[in-house]
Amino acid sequence: MTSPNAVPTAAVQAAAGQSDAARQALVPDTRGLNFYTTDPALGRLLGLYLPPALLIHLEPHLTRLGALVGDRLDDLAHAADKHPPTLEHRDRQGQDVQTLRKHPSYEELERLAFGEFGLAAMSHRGGVLDWPEPLPPNAKYALTYLFVQSEFGLCCPVNMTDSLTRTVRRYAAPELTARYLPGLIATDMDELLQGAMFITEQAGGSDVGAVSTEARPAADGSWTLHGEKWFCSNVDAALALVLARPQGAGPGTRNLGLFLLPRERRDGSRNRYRIVRLKDKLGTRSMASGEIVLEGAEAHLVGELDKGFVQMAEMINMSRLSNGVRAAGLMRRSLSEALHVARHRVAFGQPLIELPLMQRQLLKLALPTEAALSMVLFTGDVLRRRDAGADGLLPLLRILTPLLKFRATRDARKVAADALEVRGGTGYIEEWIHPRIVRDALLGSVWEGTSNIVALDVLRAIRREGSLPALDTALRERLDDAPGLSPALRERLARTLAEALTMAGTVAGDKALELHARQAASALYATTAAVLLAWEGCRLAADRAQGDARRVLLAAWLVATRLSPHGPLHLGDGALEAESARRLLGTAPVPLDDATRLAEALP
């Protein structure tokens, strides 16, 4: 398959009188780059968050996937986007047999994600990627972070299969788990059972308490579902978790049950629900989303009947976390494209990256991108420790997840659009990846709750879980464990942390102040990310093999731009910004002394 992004062959270039360098200077192309080995942050940070032996084992897989991103995965994702799935309601004999047809490029993406890399199975069993034990969350998230840089849509089914498996294992009856678990954790595509969650209805999107789908008990101990679901991603999944109201139950989320809906009944016949139509979406066009009508579909109760929403929250929160990972990956691809263009495109007699306005634009792309990666890896590590049985981490995880989902998905929209602008008019052309990234990035802040809903969820975590003290403790531990962090920077970060916690606590404590929920969530996110960036920068600077403290400088810039008062009438220090840009956008390591000097000079 030939990519529309393919650089002309040497023979064609020679005939046109252009060298590779000349072609790159005109239309810089990232095709052929390895998006793992050319990422200055990911590999180094994984050394802080993964055991050394595991990282050594994963390096070949990360390197291979990084090479696929800029080549084969891009080709497949481009073709799948241009050839979305189709739905046939009857077979050629006129029987009412629905068939959802996927393009071969999407099926190959499925094979790579589910099969070859085992992204949905690796958290649940050993043997994936030849590692004897289940892999920790950050192994999965690092691979997802790379995969999504080419293909966003498929990462939804991958995550939902993973999250559904987690929920079923935690709450479903043993016989139900035994029946379906082998298929859910399979990497053989003939045995794989993909997962989904069907929640949204016309009257109940974010207002889950308005769900009207009814569950009726059947004589054999199962249930039948009746109603409609309005937005079902991965609509042809083999298994879906569905929220429904048991017959005769009252209103609200407390009276919802959680049910496992198989595509096929136990006798092998198709279950009693129909796909009404597929959604014609702005983005994620490769993956099938649709509307369904439940006409007495057989389903199985998961967990306790009156705790359906609480149990479903497990899957929702894992999906929110994955959504943040995907937003971070989209930002990284956008930043990589912008940096490549700026380094290779010559205008006005010099590379774009040497122009002050371009440096400022690239800094504005780099800050949210690196902040999101730090938030992803820290949250993934908290999840690992909580799953391993560490005490007291639920309140911390409960606030980190909506913070990441809220802010990273919003940042991804702007980063994607501004990276397109760096490439210029060419970036607006469908042959390039930018239009697809922009469309896909817009979905992140809609899936699993809009920005308003998720910001309010941050306040709920503060009120109900007591999450602020847990966040305070975790971040102060990071500040205490930041070797070489100057007293001035340590004090500034500690003061900023105290101010952000106080402000968020004030907003959460007064219902009349909920209009500030997004402001409070943004402040907590930026503060958390700044502390993490500083800790990571100091730890990497202390490693003689790495010796790069650029994340300390990034932390200071994040505080200066996201957490300090400034307005359009403030010009700032141009020389300081220029030197910071040269350090942060360059490839050479930044010594801790230089990072500290520049960071302390920021207002």
C-alpha positions as CSV (number, residue, x, y, z in Angstrom):
1,M,0.0,0.0,0.0
2,T,1.5,3.4,-1.0
3,S,1.1,6.3,1.4
4,P,-0.1,9.6,0.1
5,N,2.6,11.0,2.3
6,A,5.3,9.1,0.6
7,V,8.4,11.1,-0.3
8,P,9.2,10.8,-4.1
9,T,11.7,8.2,-5.0
10,A,15.3,9.2,-5.5
11,A,15.0,8.8,-9.3
12,V,12.0,11.1,-9.5
13,Q,13.8,13.6,-7.3
14,A,16.9,13.5,-9.4
15,A,14.8,14.0,-12.5
16,A,13.2,17.0,-10.9
17,G,16.6,18.3,-9.9
18,Q,15.9,18.2,-6.2
19,S,17.9,16.5,-3.5
20,D,16.3,14.9,-0.4
21,A,17.4,17.9,1.6
22,A,15.9,20.3,-0.9
23,R,12.6,18.4,-0.9
24,Q,12.5,18.5,2.9
25,A,13.2,22.2,2.9
26,L,10.2,22.7,0.7
27,V,7.8,20.2,2.2
28,P,9.2,18.6,5.4
29,D,7.8,15.1,5.9
30,T,8.1,13.0,9.0
31,R,7.6,9.8,7.1
32,G,10.2,7.2,8.1
33,L,10.9,8.8,11.5
34,N,10.8,6.6,14.5
35,F,8.4,8.3,16.9
36,Y,9.9,6.6,19.9
37,T,13.6,7.1,19.4
38,T,13.2,10.7,18.3
39,D,11.0,11.5,21.3
40,P,13.4,13.2,23.8
41,A,11.2,12.5,26.8
42,L,9.3,9.2,26.7
43,G,12.1,6.7,27.0
44,R,13.9,8.7,29.7
45,L,10.8,9.1,31.7
46,L,9.9,5.5,31.5
47,G,13.2,4.9,33.3
48,L,11.7,6.7,36.3
49,Y,8.3,4.9,36.2
50,L,9.1,1.3,35.1
51,P,11.5,-1.3,36.7
52,P,14.8,-1.4,34.8
53,A,14.5,-5.0,33.7
54,L,11.0,-4.4,32.3
55,L,12.1,-1.3,30.4
56,I,15.0,-3.2,28.8
57,H,12.5,-5.9,27.8
58,L,10.1,-3.4,26.3
59,E,12.6,-1.3,24.4
60,P,12.5,-3.4,21.2
61,H,8.7,-3.3,21.2
62,L,8.6,0.4,21.8
63,T,11.2,1.0,19.1
64,R,9.3,-1.2,16.6
65,L,6.0,0.5,17.3
66,G,7.7,3.9,17.0
67,A,8.9,3.0,13.5
68,L,5.5,1.7,12.5
69,V,3.8,5.0,13.6
70,G,5.6,7.1,10.9
71,D,5.1,4.5,8.2
72,R,2.8,1.5,8.1
73,L,0.4,2.6,10.8
74,D,0.0,6.0,9.1
75,D,-0.9,4.3,5.8
76,L,-3.4,2.0,7.5
77,A,-5.0,4.8,9.5
78,H,-5.3,7.1,6.5
79,A,-7.0,4.4,4.5
80,A,-9.3,3.4,7.3
81,D,-10.3,7.0,7.8
82,K,-11.2,7.3,4.1
83,H,-13.1,4.1,4.1
84,P,-15.3,4.0,7.2
85,P,-17.3,0.9,8.1
86,T,-20.6,0.2,6.4
87,L,-23.8,-1.5,7.7
88,E,-25.9,-3.9,5.7
89,H,-29.3,-4.7,7.1
90,R,-30.1,-7.7,4.9
91,D,-28.2,-10.5,3.2
92,R,-28.4,-11.2,-0.5
93,Q,-31.3,-13.6,0.1
94,G,-33.4,-10.9,1.7
95,Q,-33.1,-12.1,5.3
96,D,-32.9,-9.6,8.1
97,V,-29.3,-10.4,8.9
98,Q,-27.2,-7.3,9.8
99,T,-23.6,-7.3,8.8
100,L,-21.1,-4.6,9.7
101,R,-18.2,-4.5,7.2
102,K,-14.9,-3.0,8.1
103,H,-12.2,-1.9,5.6
104,P,-9.2,-4.3,5.5
105,S,-6.9,-1.5,6.7
106,Y,-9.0,-1.2,9.9
107,E,-8.9,-5.0,10.4
108,E,-5.1,-4.9,10.1
109,L,-5.0,-2.1,12.7
110,E,-7.1,-4.4,14.9
111,R,-4.6,-7.2,14.4
112,L,-1.7,-5.1,15.3
113,A,-3.3,-3.5,18.4
114,F,-5.2,-6.5,19.9
115,G,-3.1,-9.3,18.5
116,E,0.6,-8.3,17.9
117,F,1.0,-5.8,20.7
118,G,-1.8,-7.2,23.0
119,L,-2.8,-3.7,24.2
120,A,-6.2,-4.9,25.6
121,A,-4.8,-8.1,27.2
122,M,-1.5,-7.1,28.7
123,S,-3.0,-5.8,32.0
124,H,-4.9,-9.0,32.7
125,R,-2.5,-12.0,32.0
126,G,1.1,-12.9,31.5
127,G,2.6,-13.8,28.2
128,V,1.8,-10.7,26.3
129,L,5.0,-9.4,24.5
130,D,6.7,-12.4,26.1
131,W,6.6,-10.9,29.6
132,P,5.6,-13.6,32.1
133,E,3.4,-11.5,34.3
134,P,0.6,-8.9,33.6
135,L,2.2,-5.7,32.5
136,P,1.8,-2.5,34.7
137,P,-0.4,0.3,33.5
138,N,2.5,2.5,32.3
139,A,3.7,-0.2,29.9
140,K,0.3,-0.2,28.3
141,Y,0.0,3.5,28.3
142,A,3.4,4.0,26.8
143,L,2.5,1.8,23.9
144,T,-0.9,3.4,23.5
145,Y,0.7,6.8,23.6
146,L,2.7,5.7,20.5
147,F,-0.1,3.9,18.7
148,V,-2.5,6.7,19.0
149,Q,-0.1,9.0,17.2
150,S,-1.2,7.3,14.0
151,E,-4.7,5.9,14.9
152,F,-7.1,7.3,17.4
153,G,-10.4,5.6,16.6
154,L,-9.3,2.0,17.2
155,C,-7.9,3.0,20.6
156,C,-11.4,3.4,21.8
157,P,-12.4,-0.3,21.3
158,V,-9.0,-1.4,22.7
159,N,-9.5,0.6,25.8
160,M,-13.2,-0.5,26.2
161,T,-12.2,-4.1,25.9
162,D,-9.5,-3.6,28.5
163,S,-11.8,-1.7,30.9
164,L,-14.7,-4.0,30.4
165,T,-12.4,-6.9,31.3
166,R,-11.4,-5.1,34.5
167,T,-15.0,-4.5,35.5
168,V,-16.2,-8.0,34.7
169,R,-13.3,-9.5,36.7
170,R,-14.1,-7.3,39.7
171,Y,-17.9,-7.5,39.8
172,A,-19.3,-10.3,37.7
173,A,-20.3,-13.8,39.0
174,P,-17.6,-16.4,38.7
175,E,-19.5,-18.4,36.0
176,L,-19.9,-15.3,33.9
177,T,-16.3,-14.4,34.2
178,A,-15.2,-17.9,33.3
179,R,-17.4,-17.9,30.2
180,Y,-16.1,-14.7,28.7
181,L,-12.7,-13.9,30.2
182,P,-10.7,-16.2,27.8
183,G,-12.1,-14.3,24.8
184,L,-11.6,-10.9,26.3
185,I,-7.9,-11.5,27.0
186,A,-7.2,-13.3,23.7
187,T,-4.6,-12.1,21.2
188,D,-5.7,-14.6,18.6
189,M,-8.1,-12.6,16.4
190,D,-10.3,-15.7,15.8
191,E,-10.8,-16.0,19.6
192,L,-11.0,-12.4,20.6
193,L,-14.1,-10.9,22.1
194,Q,-14.1,-7.1,21.8
195,G,-15.8,-5.0,24.4
196,A,-17.9,-1.8,24.6
197,M,-20.1,0.2,26.9
198,F,-23.6,1.4,25.9
199,I,-24.8,4.2,28.2
200,T,-25.9,7.2,26.3
201,E,-29.5,7.8,25.5
202,Q,-31.2,10.8,23.8
203,A,-32.6,12.0,27.2
204,G,-29.5,10.9,29.2
205,G,-26.1,11.7,28.0
206,S,-24.1,13.1,30.9
207,D,-27.3,13.0,32.9
208,V,-27.0,9.2,33.5
209,G,-29.8,9.3,36.0
210,A,-32.3,9.8,33.1
211,V,-31.5,6.4,31.6
212,S,-34.8,4.8,30.6
213,T,-33.7,1.4,29.1
214,E,-35.6,-1.2,31.1
215,A,-34.3,-4.5,32.4
216,R,-36.8,-7.3,33.0
217,P,-36.1,-10.5,34.9
218,A,-36.3,-13.7,32.8
219,A,-37.3,-17.2,34.1
220,D,-33.9,-18.7,33.6
221,G,-32.2,-16.1,35.9
222,S,-31.0,-13.8,33.1
223,W,-32.5,-10.5,32.1
224,T,-34.0,-8.9,29.0
225,L,-33.3,-5.4,27.9
226,H,-35.8,-3.0,26.2
227,G,-35.1,0.5,25.0
228,E,-32.7,2.5,22.8
229,K,-29.1,3.6,23.2
230,W,-28.2,6.7,21.2
231,F,-24.4,6.6,20.9
232,C,-22.7,3.2,21.0
233,S,-19.0,3.2,20.0
234,N,-17.6,-0.1,18.7
235,V,-21.2,-0.9,18.1
236,D,-20.7,-4.5,16.9
237,A,-18.6,-5.5,19.9
238,A,-19.0,-9.1,21.1
239,L,-19.8,-7.9,24.6
240,A,-21.1,-4.6,26.0
241,L,-21.7,-3.3,29.5
242,V,-25.1,-1.6,29.6
243,L,-26.8,0.5,32.2
244,A,-30.5,-0.2,32.5
245,R,-33.3,0.4,35.0
246,P,-34.7,-2.8,36.6
247,Q,-38.5,-3.1,36.0
248,G,-40.3,-1.2,38.7
249,A,-37.2,0.6,40.1
250,G,-37.4,4.3,40.9
251,P,-35.6,7.2,39.1
252,G,-32.0,8.3,39.4
253,T,-28.6,6.7,39.2
254,R,-29.1,4.8,42.4
255,N,-31.7,2.6,40.8
256,L,-29.7,1.5,37.8
257,G,-28.3,-2.0,37.2
258,L,-25.3,-3.1,35.2
259,F,-25.7,-5.8,32.6
260,L,-23.4,-7.7,30.3
261,L,-24.9,-7.8,26.8
262,P,-23.5,-10.4,24.5
263,R,-23.8,-10.0,20.7
264,E,-24.8,-13.7,20.5
265,R,-27.0,-15.7,22.9
266,R,-25.8,-18.9,24.6
267,D,-27.4,-21.0,21.8
268,G,-25.3,-19.1,19.2
269,S,-28.1,-17.1,17.7
270,R,-27.9,-13.3,17.3
271,N,-29.2,-11.5,20.3
272,R,-32.4,-9.4,20.1
273,Y,-31.0,-6.0,19.4
274,R,-30.6,-4.1,16.1
275,I,-28.2,-1.5,14.9
276,V,-30.5,1.2,13.6
277,R,-27.7,3.2,11.8
278,L,-24.1,4.1,12.0
279,K,-23.1,7.6,13.0
280,D,-21.6,9.9,10.3
281,K,-19.0,11.4,12.6
282,L,-16.6,14.4,12.4
283,G,-13.7,12.2,13.5
284,T,-12.8,8.7,14.5
285,R,-14.3,7.7,11.2
286,S,-12.5,4.4,11.1
287,M,-14.4,3.0,14.1
288,A,-18.1,2.1,14.0
289,S,-20.4,4.1,16.3
290,G,-24.1,3.7,16.0
291,E,-27.6,3.7,17.5
292,I,-29.2,0.5,18.7
293,V,-32.7,-0.7,19.7
294,L,-32.9,-3.4,22.4
295,E,-35.9,-5.7,21.7
296,G,-35.8,-8.0,24.6
297,A,-32.0,-8.7,24.3
298,E,-30.7,-11.3,26.6
299,A,-28.3,-9.9,29.2
300,H,-26.6,-10.9,32.5
301,L,-26.5,-9.0,35.7
302,V,-23.1,-7.8,36.8
303,G,-22.6,-7.3,40.5
304,E,-25.3,-6.0,42.8
305,L,-28.5,-4.9,41.2
306,D,-28.7,-1.5,43.0
307,K,-25.1,-0.6,42.5
308,G,-25.0,-0.6,38.7
309,F,-23.8,3.0,38.3
310,V,-21.1,2.7,41.0
311,Q,-19.8,-0.4,39.3
312,M,-20.0,1.1,35.9
313,A,-17.9,4.0,37.2
314,E,-14.9,1.6,37.2
315,M,-15.1,1.3,33.4
316,I,-15.9,5.0,33.0
317,N,-12.9,6.1,35.0
318,M,-10.5,3.7,33.2
319,S,-11.9,5.1,29.9
320,R,-11.3,8.7,31.1
321,L,-7.7,7.8,32.0
322,S,-7.2,6.2,28.6
323,N,-8.8,9.3,27.0
324,G,-6.1,11.4,28.7
325,V,-3.4,9.1,27.4
326,R,-4.8,9.4,23.9
327,A,-5.0,13.2,24.1
328,A,-1.3,13.2,25.3
329,G,-0.4,11.1,22.3
330,L,-2.2,13.3,19.8
331,M,-0.3,16.3,21.3
332,R,3.0,14.5,21.0
333,R,2.4,13.7,17.3
334,S,1.3,17.3,16.7
335,L,4.4,18.7,18.4
336,S,6.7,16.3,16.5
337,E,5.2,17.4,13.2
338,A,5.6,21.1,14.1
339,L,9.1,20.7,15.3
340,H,10.1,18.8,12.1
341,V,8.6,21.5,9.9
342,A,10.2,24.3,11.9
343,R,13.7,22.6,11.8
344,H,13.6,21.8,8.1
345,R,11.6,24.5,6.5
346,V,13.6,27.6,5.4
347,A,11.9,30.9,5.1
348,F,13.2,34.4,5.0
349,G,16.7,33.0,4.7
350,Q,16.7,30.9,7.9
351,P,15.0,27.8,9.4
352,L,11.6,28.6,10.9
353,I,12.7,27.4,14.3
354,E,15.2,30.4,14.5
355,L,12.4,32.9,14.2
356,P,11.2,34.4,17.5
357,L,7.5,34.1,16.8
358,M,7.8,30.5,15.7
359,Q,9.8,29.7,18.9
360,R,7.0,31.2,21.0
361,Q,4.4,29.1,19.1
362,L,6.4,25.9,19.6
363,L,6.8,26.6,23.3
364,K,3.1,26.9,23.5
365,L,2.8,23.5,21.9
366,A,5.5,21.9,24.0
367,L,4.3,23.0,27.5
368,P,0.9,21.2,27.4
369,T,2.3,18.2,25.6
370,E,5.0,17.6,28.2
371,A,2.7,18.4,31.1
372,A,0.2,15.8,29.8
373,L,2.9,13.1,29.6
374,S,3.9,13.7,33.1
375,M,0.3,13.5,34.3
376,V,-0.2,10.3,32.4
377,L,2.8,8.5,33.8
378,F,2.2,9.7,37.4
379,T,-1.5,8.6,37.3
380,G,-0.5,5.3,35.8
381,D,1.9,4.7,38.6
382,V,-0.7,5.6,41.2
383,L,-3.1,3.1,39.5
384,R,-0.4,0.4,39.6
385,R,0.3,0.9,43.3
386,R,-3.4,1.0,44.2
387,D,-4.0,-2.3,42.3
388,A,-1.1,-3.8,44.1
389,G,-2.9,-3.1,47.4
390,A,-1.3,0.1,48.6
391,D,-3.5,1.9,51.2
392,G,-5.0,5.3,50.8
393,L,-4.6,5.8,47.1
394,L,-8.2,5.8,46.0
395,P,-8.8,9.5,46.8
396,L,-5.6,10.4,44.9
397,L,-6.6,8.4,41.8
398,R,-10.2,9.7,42.1
399,I,-9.0,13.3,41.5
400,L,-6.1,12.6,39.1
401,T,-8.3,10.8,36.6
402,P,-10.8,13.7,36.0
403,L,-8.0,16.2,36.1
404,L,-6.2,14.5,33.3
405,K,-9.3,13.9,31.3
406,F,-10.5,17.5,31.7
407,R,-7.4,19.4,30.9
408,A,-5.4,17.2,28.5
409,T,-8.3,16.7,26.2
410,R,-9.0,20.5,26.0
411,D,-5.3,21.2,25.5
412,A,-5.1,18.6,22.6
413,R,-7.7,20.6,20.6
414,K,-5.6,23.7,20.6
415,V,-2.2,21.9,20.2
416,A,-3.5,20.0,17.2
417,A,-4.9,23.1,15.5
418,D,-1.8,25.2,16.1
419,A,0.5,22.4,14.9
420,L,-1.5,22.4,11.6
421,E,-0.8,26.1,11.3
422,V,3.0,25.6,11.7
423,R,2.9,23.4,8.5
424,G,0.7,26.1,6.8
425,G,-1.7,25.5,4.0
426,T,-0.2,22.0,3.3
427,G,-1.4,21.0,6.8
428,Y,-5.0,21.7,5.7
429,I,-4.7,19.1,3.0
430,E,-6.2,15.6,3.7
431,E,-3.1,13.8,2.4
432,W,-1.4,14.9,5.6
433,I,-2.2,13.7,9.1
434,H,-3.2,17.1,10.6
435,P,-6.9,17.3,9.5
436,R,-7.5,13.8,11.0
437,I,-5.7,14.8,14.3
438,V,-7.7,18.0,14.6
439,R,-11.0,16.1,14.1
440,D,-10.1,13.3,16.5
441,A,-8.8,15.7,19.1
442,L,-12.2,17.4,19.3
443,L,-13.8,14.2,20.6
444,G,-11.7,13.8,23.7
445,S,-13.5,16.4,25.7
446,V,-16.9,14.9,24.7
447,W,-16.3,11.2,25.4
448,E,-17.0,10.0,29.0
449,G,-18.3,13.4,30.0
450,T,-18.0,16.9,28.6
451,S,-15.6,19.4,30.2
452,N,-18.3,20.8,32.5
453,I,-19.3,17.4,33.8
454,V,-15.7,16.3,34.4
455,A,-14.7,19.6,36.1
456,L,-17.7,19.1,38.5
457,D,-16.4,15.5,39.0
458,V,-13.2,17.1,40.3
459,L,-15.2,19.0,42.9
460,R,-17.1,15.8,43.8
461,A,-13.7,14.1,44.4
462,I,-12.8,16.9,46.8
463,R,-16.1,16.8,48.6
464,R,-16.8,13.1,48.8
465,E,-13.3,11.4,48.8
466,G,-11.2,14.0,50.6
467,S,-8.9,14.1,47.6
468,L,-7.1,17.4,48.3
469,P,-5.1,16.2,51.3
470,A,-4.1,13.1,49.3
471,L,-2.9,15.2,46.4
472,D,-1.1,17.6,48.7
473,T,0.8,14.7,50.3
474,A,1.7,13.1,47.1
475,L,3.1,16.3,45.5
476,R,5.0,17.4,48.6
477,E,6.7,13.9,48.6
478,R,7.8,14.7,45.0
479,L,9.2,18.1,46.0
480,D,11.1,16.5,48.9
481,D,12.5,13.9,46.4
482,A,13.7,16.4,43.8
483,P,17.5,16.3,44.2
484,G,19.2,19.6,43.3
485,L,16.0,21.6,43.1
486,S,17.0,25.1,44.2
487,P,15.4,26.5,47.4
488,A,13.8,29.4,45.5
489,L,12.1,27.0,43.0
490,R,11.1,24.6,45.7
491,E,9.5,27.4,47.7
492,R,7.7,28.8,44.7
493,L,6.2,25.4,43.8
494,A,5.2,24.8,47.4
495,R,3.5,28.2,47.6
496,T,1.8,27.7,44.3
497,L,0.6,24.3,45.4
498,A,-0.8,25.7,48.6
499,E,-2.7,28.4,46.7
500,A,-4.1,26.0,44.2
501,L,-5.3,23.6,46.9
502,T,-6.9,26.5,48.8
503,M,-8.7,27.9,45.8
504,A,-10.0,24.4,44.7
505,G,-11.2,23.7,48.3
506,T,-13.0,27.0,48.4
507,V,-14.8,26.3,45.1
508,A,-15.7,22.8,46.2
509,G,-17.0,24.0,49.5
510,D,-19.6,26.4,48.2
511,K,-22.2,25.4,45.6
512,A,-22.6,29.0,44.6
513,L,-19.0,28.9,43.4
514,E,-19.4,26.0,41.0
515,L,-19.2,28.3,38.0
516,H,-15.5,28.4,38.8
517,A,-15.2,24.6,38.6
518,R,-13.2,24.6,35.3
519,Q,-10.9,27.3,36.7
520,A,-10.2,25.3,39.8
521,A,-9.6,22.1,37.8
522,S,-7.2,23.9,35.5
523,A,-5.3,25.3,38.4
524,L,-4.9,21.9,40.1
525,Y,-3.9,20.3,36.8
526,A,-1.2,22.9,36.0
527,T,0.1,22.9,39.6
528,T,0.3,19.1,39.7
529,A,2.0,18.9,36.4
530,A,4.5,21.6,37.4
531,V,5.6,19.7,40.5
532,L,5.9,16.5,38.5
533,L,7.9,18.2,35.8
534,A,10.3,19.6,38.4
535,W,10.7,16.2,40.1
536,E,11.3,14.5,36.8
537,G,13.8,17.1,35.7
538,C,15.8,16.8,38.9
539,R,15.8,13.0,38.8
540,L,16.9,13.0,35.2
541,A,19.6,15.6,35.8
542,A,21.0,13.5,38.7
543,D,21.4,10.5,36.3
544,R,24.8,10.9,34.7
545,A,23.7,8.9,31.7
546,Q,20.8,11.3,31.1
547,G,21.8,14.6,32.6
548,D,18.9,16.6,31.2
549,A,17.1,19.1,33.5
550,R,14.9,20.7,30.8
551,R,11.8,19.6,32.7
552,V,12.7,21.8,35.6
553,L,12.6,24.8,33.1
554,L,9.4,23.5,31.7
555,A,7.9,23.4,35.2
556,A,8.8,27.1,35.7
557,W,7.3,28.1,32.4
558,L,4.1,26.2,33.2
559,V,3.8,28.2,36.5
560,A,4.6,31.5,34.7
561,T,2.1,31.0,31.9
562,R,-0.7,29.0,33.5
563,L,-0.6,30.0,37.2
564,S,0.7,33.6,37.3
565,P,-1.3,36.8,36.5
566,H,-0.3,38.3,33.2
567,G,-2.1,40.0,30.4
568,P,-1.7,41.2,26.8
569,L,-0.1,44.5,27.9
570,H,2.8,42.7,29.5
571,L,5.7,42.2,27.1
572,G,7.9,40.0,29.1
573,D,11.7,39.4,28.8
574,G,12.4,38.6,25.2
575,A,16.0,37.6,25.8
576,L,14.9,35.2,28.6
577,E,12.3,33.6,26.4
578,A,14.7,33.3,23.4
579,E,17.3,31.4,25.5
580,S,14.6,29.2,27.1
581,A,13.2,28.4,23.7
582,R,16.7,27.5,22.4
583,R,17.2,25.2,25.3
584,L,13.8,23.6,25.4
585,L,13.4,23.1,21.7
586,G,16.9,21.9,21.0
587,T,18.2,18.4,21.2
588,A,21.1,18.9,23.6
589,P,20.7,18.1,27.3
590,V,20.0,21.1,29.6
591,P,22.3,21.2,32.6
592,L,20.6,21.7,35.9
593,D,22.5,24.9,36.7
594,D,21.3,26.5,33.4
595,A,17.7,25.3,33.9
596,T,17.7,26.7,37.4
597,R,19.1,30.0,36.3
598,L,16.5,30.5,33.6
599,A,13.7,29.2,35.8
600,E,14.5,31.5,38.7
601,A,14.5,34.5,36.3
602,L,10.9,33.9,35.2
603,P,8.2,36.1,36.8
